Amino acid sequence: MIEILDILLSANFWAAALRIATPLIFGVIGALICERAGVLNLGIEGIFTAGAMAGWMAVWLGAGLWGGVFVAACAGALFGLIHAILTVPLGLSQHVSGIGVTLFATSLSYFIYRTALPDVSSPPRIDAFQPLDIPVLSELPFIGPALFQQTPLTFLALFLVVATAYVLYRTPLGLAIRAVGDNPSAVESQGLSVYAIRIGTVVAGSAIMALGGAFLTMSAFDAFFFGMVNGRGWICIALTVFASWRPGKALIGALLFGAFDAFQVRLQTEVGSFIPGQIFLMMPYLFSIAALIVVARRADYPRALLVPYFRGQR
Amino acid sequence: MIRFEPRGPVPVSRVLSVLVAAAVAALLLAAIPMAFAGLSVFGAYGLMVKGAFGSMFAFTEMLTRATPLILTGLAAAVAFRAKLWNIGAEGQLYAGAMAAVAVGTGAFGGPSLFLIPLVILAGALAGGLVMLGPTLLKTRLGVDEVVTTLLLNFIILLFVQMMLEGPMKDPMGMGWPQSEPILDEAALPKLMARMRIHWGLIIALVASLGVYFMLKRTVWGFEIRAVGENAAAARHSGIPVTATFVRVGLISGALAGLAGVGEVAGLKGYLTADLSPGFGYSGIVVAMLAGLSPVGVIIAALFIASIFVGADSMSRATGVSNYLADLMVAMSLLCVLVAGLFLRFKIRLVGAPAAKETAK
């Protein structure tokens, strides 16, 4: 018991939780705004992979780190555009199109990586983002190491949470986004284009998702590995429901998830010899399913989620 | 401006021609990554055709690869018919394979006549049971089955790794994480001498005919189609929607489980954690290419299998990454999605051309 408290009270633990949560924050925010506009984006798993590969490769080819981040976002936006075109004006099944985008983005990323680097024994490394050592702040007890020794991408993620909340709830654009996800014909009757708003939102959301992938290769690690996304995208889709499509709750959900994951890693070092490692590796997926079950009964889905809108009908 | 006008029932010939057009479009699009990798496009396609159809061995290899794809394709097709989004065929395949290993490696003895049906039943049951969880979560609590089936894929694969390092590990396996071999009496017999093609193919073909008749000629099939068309309307007209979902889930999972049985008891002979190179996910592509038709699944699986086998062989000859095959399969899915529009809608350009039409 004391040991558990020790873990929970250590700054390193919370630093790890925030680090694990960062890609999920990007992913959940991206998924959340797509769904707020009425489009489920199951392309997320592939968009993560594409962002991870594109960002890493841009830097490896000589771009700056922020250049890499930009390239990753563009890659995400591109795959988002494919999903948006298939599901919004063409009105195709969002489930199947999303899976299609995931398969396409993943295989294209792997193919480009393998074609550019035909046979390397160990994946080449880049100079990844380093923790921001902010002079006075990072020396604060507890909060200092937990918060101010993160890399810039973590701060970008936190900033995006605030920005998304502001845009969604405080601007006309946000109102329009939420309205196309709840009642698209009302938006059309106001003279706005449902198609334009949905497509734009899905593209922007996908760009944000891709940053989660970029965090993996440019901050958490410094190289690209096959299978490194490992279901994180799907976890984000589950967390989006858990967060009831609200940016603030999304942040809390991602942090809780990060804390659980950081905790089980530490637990593993304590009792790892008695329990097979795979049990611990299963935990994130089991947490996600549990999170879905917990909120299932009161989940308040955007009303027009999954419903294609055809101009001029009704 | 483009306008879509809903279309009534479409003749089968039109469905076929649109699906074939989608497959051809995907093959043409694949020329772009081929050129990017520095291949001569015609040469590469030549190598692929040779790799999938160039010899008796190549042809049987292609059929062997199509076997699990028919079954996972059926698993997706039957579930999608009821709009039950089972994306978990990959995990259900592994569950089926694990069950086959559990009963087929010496836990039971006896003649083939007893052991082979036992292995098949165990695999189907395991796959079905794995899908039962997400189905019940959907019908009882309203938990979205897409996410739960996707996440289960990861959980089951980790479980397989755990079993292969623990209780299911072959003590004679030189330390490799693999299961004990399936008994000879429990293995699905080969169809041809010196080839890898096995009875799993027959099982897959029978399964697709079975699913075809079930959907077309039985009450269950009618209920599945009705639920898929409009679950609310089906409920109002007295169709047991929940029971239908559970039934479809069990059938879909069982079909994916059978794919695992075939791979373990027909092809490999033992279980490893890399048994399936994504057959569960490719099954979704197969089902969509087939227009969710159980008989069409056979043809679509042959198409996808020839891409995989052909690209493998081309990749060995040219040194180009065989992720090209996955890329081509993904492109096929996107192409067939777009092509589906031509079936559901009349697509016409509105604006200037339309004005001309009215002038006439």
Interface residues (C-beta under 8 A of the other chain):
Chain A: L42 I82 L86 P89 L90 G91 L92 S93 H95 V96 S97 I99 G100 V101 L103 F104 T106 S107 L108 Y110 F111 I112 R114 T115 P118 N230 G231 W234 I235 I237 A238 V241 P276 Q278 I279 L281 M282 Y285 L286 S288 I289 L292 I293 A296 R297 A299 F310
Chain B: I2 F4 P33 F36 A37 F80 W85 I87 L137 L141 G142 V143 D144 V146 V147 T148 L150 L151 L152 N153 F154 I155 L158 F159 Q161 M162 E165 G166 Y281 I284 V285 M288 G319 V320 S321 Y323 L324 D326 L327 V329 A330 M331 L333 L334 L337 V338 G340 L341
